Amino acid sequence: MPDTATLTESPALRRGFSPEPETIVRAVYLNPLGLGGRGRPVAAWEVILRTASDAFTTTAVGRAELLEWGRAGGEPLTAHVKRRMAAVEGVRPEFAGLSMDRPRIMGILNTTPDSFSDGGRHFAVEDAVRSGLAMLDAGADLLDVGGESTRPGSDPVPLDEELRRVVPVIRALAERGARVSVDTRQPSVMEAAVAAGAAIINDITALTQDATSLPTAVRLGVPVMLMHMQGQPKTMQASPCYAFAPVDVFDWLEQRVEACLAAGIARSDICVDPGVGFGKSVDHNAQIVKRLGMFHGLGCPVLLGMSRKSFIGGASRGEPPADRLAGSLAGAVLGAAQGVQFIRVHDVAETAQALAVVRAVETVS
């Protein structure tokens, strides 16, 4: 729909969709109150209106009422509502050879000495490969290999050092049949990693690190994962600020998806990650996790990375990373309940068990 539209008065508006019937609404967002991305109709929705003054209203409505409200608002709103609903409810095609009919577990394999949770455990190639194979045995669907810590306050890693850390590990795992993603923001590392057997590029900058990032990904021709981050790892937690975190992140990711589409990357080869913990406060993270389903409106698989992050300690009692398993599993279950297609975790076996229970309940007659 247009950037700014005046929604005409209707019974739906009078019941609370908008503060005043003639409010100028800049954007409309739809968050499914149910499972998205699985080809099923969603019965209940949260409508989020962003006004011209950057105020927000939210209203829970039924499916029929939402469609009627769209019709009452005129053709642009009708088209927008139907397009977002179709995107949220649509079936996702395979991503990097993985079916999207259930949440896929991405095992975190940091080949770094200083990552916030597992720094040093996988620094040697043989240790990393051994741990990666163990994750696969425990239920991981793919392994995310990264050679640069991007924890809050971290400094960039020299390019040659990042290459030295990740390429041998990716090659060894790929040769053993593992599906591997490379966690990097450096185009040169993307190129070397794909040559070594990486099947996915997972970039915390959503291919904005430099002018060659997006062209490199296009040329390499592998699926990409685009994450939102406000600021840079060194300073991103200093003073994160949003009008309303879920919609600000949604808007930014939508722009990155459109840039990738324009460059020639198919929507089926794009996954989006709202970036829990990357330039976000505890409240920002909670608002985003509560509305993960909204990101299905981009028409792409959604990735949730919440494992052992400071959000868990901040929402609880300040526990250190090693004591955040329960919160990590809560995040996995919250993601699965909202149809997230990828869940990035340190604790693969425990997550696999939690998701098996979710799936058993979800599919029982």
HELIX and SHEET records of a PDB file:
HELIX    1   1 PRO A   11  ALA A   12  1                                   2    
HELIX    2   2 LEU A   13  PHE A   17  3                                   5    
HELIX    3   3 ARG A   63  ALA A   72  1                                  10    
HELIX    4   4 GLU A   75  GLU A   89  1                                  15    
HELIX    5   5 VAL A  125  ALA A  138  1                                  14    
HELIX    6   6 LEU A  159  GLU A  175  1                                  17    
HELIX    7   7 PRO A  187  ALA A  196  1                                  10    
HELIX    8   8 SER A  213  LEU A  220  1                                   8    
HELIX    9   9 ALA A  245  ALA A  263  1                                  19    
HELIX   10  10 ARG A  267  ASP A  269  5                                   3    
HELIX   11  11 VAL A  282  LYS A  290  1                                   9    
HELIX   12  12 LEU A  292  LEU A  298  5                                   7    
HELIX   13  13 SER A  310  ALA A  315  1                                   6    
HELIX   14  14 PRO A  321  ASP A  323  5                                   3    
HELIX   15  15 LEU A  325  ALA A  337  1                                  13    
HELIX   16  16 VAL A  348  THR A  363  1                                  16    
SHEET    1   A 4 ALA A   5  THR A   6  0                                        
SHEET    2   A 4 ILE A  24  PRO A  32 -1                                        
SHEET    3   A 4 ALA A  44  THR A  51 -1                                        
SHEET    4   A 4 PHE A  56  GLY A  62 -1                                        
SHEET    1   B 8 ILE A 270  ASP A 273  0                                        
SHEET    2   B 8 VAL A 224  MET A 227  1                                        
SHEET    3   B 8 ILE A 200  ASP A 203  1                                        
SHEET    4   B 8 VAL A 180  ASP A 183  1                                        
SHEET    5   B 8 LEU A 142  GLY A 146  1                                        
SHEET    6   B 8 ARG A 104  ASN A 110  1                                        
SHEET    7   B 8 PHE A 342  VAL A 345  1                                        
SHEET    8   B 8 LEU A 303  GLY A 305  1                                        
END                                                                             
